[in-house]
Amino acid sequence: MDNKTDPIVCFPGDRLCTSNENTIPGNGTYERLGYIYSSLAGIVETKTEDKNTIISVVTSGNKTNLPIVGDVVTARVEIVNQRFAKCSVICIGDMLLNRPLRGILRKEDVRATDIDRVEMYKNYRPNDIILAKIIPQIEIHTYSLSTAENELGVVIASARGLATSSNTYIPVPMVPISWSEMQCPNTLVKEPRKVAKIMSENALAKQQ
């Protein structure tokens, strides 16, 4: 590794190099079974002290274009079950990522209240686009997400829509009709969602 070359970006759990008596883990890394791994998403840095090479991972200033705790991200819901929703993080703020990152939204992080009563499929469906906040990670390689705040939740959802002459269905953007429900403008079918307040204020105002 050479700090004069392009920065090396890593993710939690990435194997960085072998560990030996002269190559040791520093901040943001750990040693396991003879290898040094990253415990953070960031940039790999090396420095030499007393003939030892110290391998570290830094995230200062979020210069890695990777999310850090507290960042608001845009994600696409991929899979929903009773306990969590698997997501693909596609934006940090208004910055589009070059490749999606894995995220997980657990049942207990969907809302701030009535957590025990949360039913995942009544809040999110596959292909929903959501706003979420990055919270401390529980799993390596996967960012933990929260939508507990009112401003977080679904911003885009699509209904199946009407069949065309070729007997295919065209997705139709749904509109929010409350903080917990969206509706297809064509069929008027309603579906439950955890609607992001920031997205739906204007739409709701028009319906009042």
C-alpha positions as CSV (number, residue, x, y, z in Angstrom):
1,M,0.0,0.0,0.0
2,D,1.3,3.4,-1.0
3,N,-0.3,6.7,0.2
4,K,1.0,8.4,-3.0
5,T,-1.3,6.2,-5.1
6,D,-5.1,6.6,-5.5
7,P,-6.9,6.2,-2.1
8,I,-8.0,2.7,-1.3
9,V,-11.7,2.7,-0.3
10,C,-12.9,-0.1,2.0
11,F,-16.0,-1.3,3.7
12,P,-16.6,-2.9,7.1
13,G,-15.3,-6.5,7.0
14,D,-13.0,-6.0,4.0
15,R,-9.7,-7.9,4.3
16,L,-6.9,-5.4,3.8
17,C,-3.7,-7.3,4.2
18,T,-1.8,-10.0,6.1
19,S,-0.9,-9.4,9.7
20,N,2.6,-10.1,11.0
21,E,5.1,-8.8,13.5
22,N,5.9,-5.8,11.3
23,T,2.4,-5.1,10.0
24,I,-0.2,-4.3,12.7
25,P,-3.8,-3.1,12.9
26,G,-4.5,0.5,13.8
27,N,-7.6,2.6,14.2
28,G,-10.6,1.4,12.3
29,T,-9.2,-2.1,11.8
30,Y,-8.9,-5.5,13.6
31,E,-6.8,-8.6,13.3
32,R,-8.3,-12.1,12.8
33,L,-6.7,-15.4,11.8
34,G,-3.5,-13.7,10.4
35,Y,-5.2,-10.9,8.4
36,I,-6.1,-7.3,9.1
37,Y,-9.8,-6.3,8.4
38,S,-11.6,-3.0,8.2
39,S,-14.2,-2.3,10.9
40,L,-15.2,1.0,9.2
41,A,-16.2,2.3,5.7
42,G,-13.4,4.7,4.8
43,I,-10.0,5.1,3.2
44,V,-7.0,2.9,4.1
45,E,-4.0,4.7,5.5
46,T,-0.6,3.3,6.3
47,K,2.2,4.8,8.4
48,T,5.5,3.6,9.8
49,E,6.5,3.7,13.4
50,D,9.5,1.9,14.9
51,K,10.0,-0.2,11.8
52,N,6.3,-1.3,12.0
53,T,3.7,-0.6,9.4
54,I,0.4,0.4,10.9
55,I,-2.8,-0.1,8.9
56,S,-5.7,2.2,9.7
57,V,-9.0,3.3,8.2
58,V,-10.2,6.9,8.4
59,T,-13.6,8.4,7.7
60,S,-12.8,12.1,8.5
61,G,-15.1,14.5,6.7
62,N,-16.8,11.6,4.8
63,K,-14.3,12.2,2.0
64,T,-14.8,8.6,1.0
65,N,-18.3,9.3,-0.5
66,L,-19.6,6.6,1.8
67,P,-22.3,7.1,4.4
68,I,-21.5,7.6,8.0
69,V,-23.8,7.5,11.1
70,G,-26.3,10.4,10.9
71,D,-26.3,10.7,7.1
72,V,-29.7,10.7,5.4
73,V,-29.7,8.4,2.4
74,T,-32.0,7.4,-0.4
75,A,-32.5,3.6,-0.8
76,R,-34.6,1.2,-2.8
77,V,-36.4,-1.6,-0.9
78,E,-35.5,-4.9,-2.4
79,I,-36.9,-7.6,0.0
80,V,-39.4,-7.4,2.8
81,N,-40.2,-10.0,5.5
82,Q,-41.7,-9.9,9.0
83,R,-38.5,-8.8,10.7
84,F,-36.7,-6.4,8.2
85,A,-36.4,-4.9,4.8
86,K,-33.3,-5.4,2.7
87,C,-32.4,-2.2,0.8
88,S,-29.9,-0.9,-1.8
89,V,-28.5,2.5,-0.8
90,I,-28.3,4.6,-3.9
91,C,-27.7,8.2,-2.7
92,I,-26.1,10.0,0.2
93,G,-27.9,13.3,0.5
94,D,-28.1,14.5,-3.1
95,M,-25.0,12.6,-4.2
96,L,-25.6,9.6,-6.4
97,L,-23.3,6.7,-5.6
98,N,-21.4,4.9,-8.3
99,R,-22.7,1.6,-7.0
100,P,-25.4,0.7,-4.5
101,L,-24.5,-0.3,-1.0
102,R,-26.3,-2.9,1.1
103,G,-28.7,-1.6,3.8
104,I,-31.1,-3.2,6.2
105,L,-34.1,-1.6,7.9
106,R,-35.2,-3.6,10.9
107,K,-38.7,-3.7,12.3
108,E,-37.6,-1.9,15.5
109,D,-36.2,1.0,13.5
110,V,-39.2,1.7,11.3
111,R,-41.1,4.0,13.7
112,A,-40.3,5.9,16.9
113,T,-43.5,4.7,18.7
114,D,-45.6,1.5,18.8
115,I,-42.6,-0.5,17.8
116,D,-44.1,-3.8,18.9
117,R,-47.1,-3.2,16.6
118,V,-45.0,-2.5,13.4
119,E,-45.8,-4.8,10.5
120,M,-43.2,-4.5,7.9
121,Y,-45.4,-5.1,4.8
122,K,-47.8,-2.4,6.0
123,N,-44.9,0.1,5.9
124,Y,-42.8,-0.9,2.9
125,R,-43.0,-2.9,-0.3
126,P,-40.4,-4.1,-2.8
127,N,-39.3,-1.3,-5.2
128,D,-40.3,1.5,-2.8
129,I,-37.9,4.4,-2.7
130,I,-37.3,5.6,0.8
131,L,-35.4,8.2,2.8
132,A,-33.6,6.7,5.8
133,K,-30.9,7.7,8.3
134,I,-27.7,5.7,8.8
135,I,-27.4,4.3,12.4
136,P,-24.6,2.3,14.0
137,Q,-23.9,-1.0,12.2
138,I,-24.8,-4.4,13.6
139,E,-23.7,-6.5,10.6
140,I,-20.5,-6.1,8.6
141,H,-20.9,-5.2,5.0
142,T,-24.4,-3.9,5.6
143,Y,-25.5,-0.4,6.7
144,S,-28.2,-0.2,9.3
145,L,-31.1,2.1,8.5
146,S,-33.8,3.9,10.4
147,T,-37.0,5.7,9.4
148,A,-38.1,6.5,12.9
149,E,-38.3,10.3,12.2
150,N,-41.4,11.8,10.6
151,E,-39.4,13.1,7.7
152,L,-38.2,9.7,6.8
153,G,-40.0,6.9,5.0
154,V,-41.5,6.3,1.5
155,V,-41.0,9.0,-1.1
156,I,-41.8,7.0,-4.2
157,A,-44.1,4.0,-4.5
158,S,-45.7,2.4,-7.6
159,A,-48.9,0.6,-8.1
160,R,-49.4,-2.1,-10.6
161,G,-51.6,0.1,-12.8
162,L,-53.9,-0.8,-15.6
163,A,-53.3,-3.5,-18.2
164,T,-52.3,-2.5,-21.7
165,S,-53.5,-4.0,-25.0
166,S,-50.6,-6.5,-24.8
167,N,-51.8,-7.6,-21.3
168,T,-48.8,-6.1,-19.5
169,Y,-49.0,-3.7,-16.6
170,I,-47.4,-0.3,-16.4
171,P,-46.3,0.9,-13.0
172,V,-48.2,4.0,-11.8
173,P,-46.7,6.4,-9.2
174,M,-48.9,6.4,-6.1
175,V,-49.9,9.6,-4.2
176,P,-50.0,9.9,-0.4
177,I,-53.4,10.5,1.1
178,S,-52.2,10.3,4.8
179,W,-49.0,9.7,6.7
180,S,-49.8,5.9,6.6
181,E,-51.5,5.4,3.2
182,M,-50.9,5.9,-0.5
183,Q,-53.3,5.5,-3.4
184,C,-53.1,4.6,-7.1
185,P,-54.6,7.6,-9.0
186,N,-56.0,5.3,-11.7
187,T,-57.6,2.4,-9.8
188,L,-58.0,4.3,-6.5
189,V,-56.6,1.2,-4.7
190,K,-55.1,2.2,-1.4
191,E,-52.0,0.6,0.2
192,P,-50.4,1.2,3.6
193,R,-47.0,2.9,3.8
194,K,-44.8,4.8,6.3
195,V,-44.9,8.0,4.3
196,A,-42.1,10.5,4.5
197,K,-43.5,13.8,5.8
198,I,-41.1,15.9,3.7
199,M,-42.4,14.3,0.5
200,S,-46.1,14.4,1.2
201,E,-46.8,17.8,2.7
202,N,-47.8,19.4,-0.7
203,A,-49.7,16.4,-1.9
204,L,-51.7,16.1,1.3
205,A,-52.4,19.9,1.3
206,K,-54.0,19.6,-2.1
207,Q,-56.4,17.0,-0.9
208,Q,-57.6,19.0,2.1
